[in-house]
Amino acid sequence: MIMPLLIVLGLVVVAWLLFGWLKRVHPRHAAKVMTAFGLAALVVAGVWLVLTGKLAGLAAIGAGLAPWLGRAVKLHSVWKSARDFLGQRQNAPPPPPPPPPTPRPSNGMSVEEAREVLGVDANADTAAIKSAHRRLMEANHPDRGGSNWIASRLNQARDRLLS
């Protein structure tokens, strides 16, 4: 009579400790540990049934659970497919934006590239180059929501054509 009481008391203490641990640990780690704990409990229950000669009970339980486990696996795969199809994947963060291309060194831009960047023709004078640079910088300056990379390319093009 005292042995079942001690077992129940031990299970209550283990459950209390497990609950306290679950409140402190990261959910993914807790899921892994709980899965391992559940599998270990199944193995221990199976070994206990074998040692006590009640293996037929284990076979009956397995046969009774088999259809339900099959349905649960199918339902889980359908749920994952539907969630992926609808685009509501919660554990996948959005892909990061691609990094901007790294600008070449100031001496790496050719004269043709510089003309193309500023949109001037081959016989543009200094005033036309400065005017095109000013117009494009007003539209693409980083302080007005433009890109640092574009501004640096515009400056490189101006420097290359005016040098």
C-alpha positions as a Python dict, from the first residue, in 0.01 Angstrom:
ca = {
    (1, 'M'): (0, 0, 0),
    (2, 'I'): (283, 238, 75),
    (3, 'M'): (467, 165, -254),
    (4, 'P'): (194, 303, -487),
    (5, 'L'): (169, 610, -265),
    (6, 'L'): (544, 671, -293),
    (7, 'I'): (530, 628, -672),
    (8, 'V'): (245, 878, -703),
    (9, 'L'): (426, 1121, -472),
    (10, 'G'): (743, 1083, -678),
    (11, 'L'): (552, 1150, -1000),
    (12, 'V'): (398, 1464, -850),
    (13, 'V'): (741, 1594, -745),
    (14, 'V'): (886, 1519, -1091),
    (15, 'A'): (592, 1693, -1259),
    (16, 'W'): (636, 1997, -1033),
    (17, 'L'): (1009, 2018, -1111),
    (18, 'L'): (944, 1968, -1482),
    (19, 'F'): (686, 2248, -1486),
    (20, 'G'): (929, 2487, -1316),
    (21, 'W'): (1199, 2396, -1568),
    (22, 'L'): (961, 2445, -1863),
    (23, 'K'): (887, 2802, -1751),
    (24, 'R'): (1257, 2894, -1767),
    (25, 'V'): (1378, 2722, -2086),
    (26, 'H'): (1348, 2821, -2454),
    (27, 'P'): (1043, 2657, -2621),
    (28, 'R'): (1245, 2481, -2894),
    (29, 'H'): (1478, 2324, -2641),
    (30, 'A'): (1180, 2228, -2425),
    (31, 'A'): (1012, 2058, -2723),
    (32, 'K'): (1323, 1852, -2795),
    (33, 'V'): (1362, 1749, -2431),
    (34, 'M'): (993, 1666, -2394),
    (35, 'T'): (1003, 1452, -2709),
    (36, 'A'): (1303, 1263, -2574),
    (37, 'F'): (1135, 1234, -2233),
    (38, 'G'): (816, 1095, -2391),
    (39, 'L'): (1010, 839, -2595),
    (40, 'A'): (1206, 734, -2287),
    (41, 'A'): (881, 692, -2094),
    (42, 'L'): (745, 470, -2373),
    (43, 'V'): (1060, 257, -2365),
    (44, 'V'): (1042, 224, -1986),
    (45, 'A'): (672, 129, -2004),
    (46, 'G'): (751, -128, -2274),
    (47, 'V'): (1033, -280, -2071),
    (48, 'W'): (807, -291, -1764),
    (49, 'L'): (537, -472, -1963),
    (50, 'V'): (792, -722, -2093),
    (51, 'L'): (938, -786, -1745),
    (52, 'T'): (597, -832, -1585),
    (53, 'G'): (477, -1064, -1860),
    (54, 'K'): (212, -829, -1991),
    (55, 'L'): (353, -794, -2340),
    (56, 'A'): (13, -882, -2480),
    (57, 'G'): (-115, -560, -2324),
    (58, 'L'): (155, -365, -2507),
    (59, 'A'): (58, -528, -2835),
    (60, 'A'): (-308, -444, -2772),
    (61, 'I'): (-224, -83, -2693),
    (62, 'G'): (-6, -56, -3006),
    (63, 'A'): (-277, -209, -3222),
    (64, 'G'): (-533, 30, -3081),
    (65, 'L'): (-316, 336, -3131),
    (66, 'A'): (-188, 247, -3480),
    (67, 'P'): (-488, 384, -3676),
    (68, 'W'): (-493, 701, -3468),
    (69, 'L'): (-121, 758, -3516),
    (70, 'G'): (-160, 710, -3892),
    (71, 'R'): (-440, 966, -3899),
    (72, 'A'): (-238, 1209, -3690),
    (73, 'V'): (61, 1183, -3926),
    (74, 'K'): (-161, 1243, -4231),
    (75, 'L'): (-338, 1534, -4064),
    (76, 'H'): (-5, 1689, -3967),
    (77, 'S'): (127, 1667, -4324),
    (78, 'V'): (-195, 1818, -4459),
    (79, 'W'): (-173, 2100, -4204),
    (80, 'K'): (190, 2177, -4296),
    (81, 'S'): (107, 2175, -4668),
    (82, 'A'): (-189, 2408, -4620),
    (83, 'R'): (14, 2644, -4403),
    (84, 'D'): (297, 2653, -4658),
    (85, 'F'): (52, 2703, -4945),
    (86, 'L'): (-118, 2994, -4774),
    (87, 'G'): (217, 3155, -4695),
    (88, 'Q'): (160, 3165, -4324),
    (89, 'R'): (486, 2997, -4230),
    (90, 'Q'): (556, 3138, -3888),
    (91, 'N'): (897, 2994, -3808),
    (92, 'A'): (1060, 3113, -4131),
    (93, 'P'): (1177, 3474, -4113),
    (94, 'P'): (1149, 3683, -4428),
    (95, 'P'): (1457, 3662, -4646),
    (96, 'P'): (1701, 3946, -4588),
    (97, 'P'): (1731, 4205, -4863),
    (98, 'P'): (2025, 4153, -5094),
    (99, 'P'): (2326, 4364, -5007),
    (100, 'P'): (2397, 4655, -5238),
    (101, 'P'): (2682, 4603, -5477),
    (102, 'T'): (3011, 4731, -5347),
    (103, 'P'): (3135, 5034, -5532),
    (104, 'R'): (3461, 5015, -5719),
    (105, 'P'): (3750, 5232, -5613),
    (106, 'S'): (3741, 5583, -5755),
    (107, 'N'): (4001, 5496, -6015),
    (108, 'G'): (3812, 5180, -6119),
    (109, 'M'): (3531, 5354, -6313),
    (110, 'S'): (3589, 5399, -6682),
    (111, 'V'): (3504, 5721, -6864),
    (112, 'E'): (3228, 5542, -7055),
    (113, 'E'): (3073, 5416, -6729),
    (114, 'A'): (3094, 5763, -6578),
    (115, 'R'): (2915, 5915, -6880),
    (116, 'E'): (2647, 5645, -6856),
    (117, 'V'): (2596, 5701, -6483),
    (118, 'L'): (2553, 6078, -6523),
    (119, 'G'): (2367, 6049, -6852),
    (120, 'V'): (2589, 6287, -7046),
    (121, 'D'): (2728, 6247, -7394),
    (122, 'A'): (3094, 6228, -7496),
    (123, 'N'): (3131, 6598, -7576),
    (124, 'A'): (2971, 6728, -7252),
    (125, 'D'): (3153, 7023, -7097),
    (126, 'T'): (3224, 7088, -6729),
    (127, 'A'): (2900, 7279, -6677),
    (128, 'A'): (2690, 6994, -6824),
    (129, 'I'): (2867, 6737, -6605),
    (130, 'K'): (2818, 6946, -6289),
    (131, 'S'): (2453, 7014, -6380),
    (132, 'A'): (2381, 6643, -6439),
    (133, 'H'): (2557, 6552, -6112),
    (134, 'R'): (2362, 6816, -5916),
    (135, 'R'): (2027, 6708, -6067),
    (136, 'L'): (2088, 6338, -5993),
    (137, 'M'): (2221, 6407, -5641),
    (138, 'E'): (1910, 6608, -5556),
    (139, 'A'): (1697, 6307, -5650),
    (140, 'N'): (1921, 6040, -5492),
    (141, 'H'): (2086, 6202, -5189),
    (142, 'P'): (2091, 5976, -4880),
    (143, 'D'): (1947, 6257, -4665),
    (144, 'R'): (1639, 6256, -4886),
    (145, 'G'): (1584, 5882, -4883),
    (146, 'G'): (1836, 5793, -5152),
    (147, 'S'): (2100, 5528, -5142),
    (148, 'N'): (2457, 5576, -5019),
    (149, 'W'): (2574, 5348, -5296),
    (150, 'I'): (2406, 5551, -5571),
    (151, 'A'): (2539, 5877, -5426),
    (152, 'S'): (2892, 5738, -5418),
    (153, 'R'): (2859, 5618, -5778),
    (154, 'L'): (2742, 5965, -5885),
    (155, 'N'): (3037, 6125, -5706),
    (156, 'Q'): (3279, 5877, -5863),
    (157, 'A'): (3140, 5950, -6209),
    (158, 'R'): (3168, 6327, -6158),
    (159, 'D'): (3525, 6296, -6027),
    (160, 'R'): (3625, 6069, -6315),
    (161, 'L'): (3488, 6303, -6582),
    (162, 'L'): (3623, 6620, -6425),
    (163, 'S'): (3973, 6483, -6362),
}
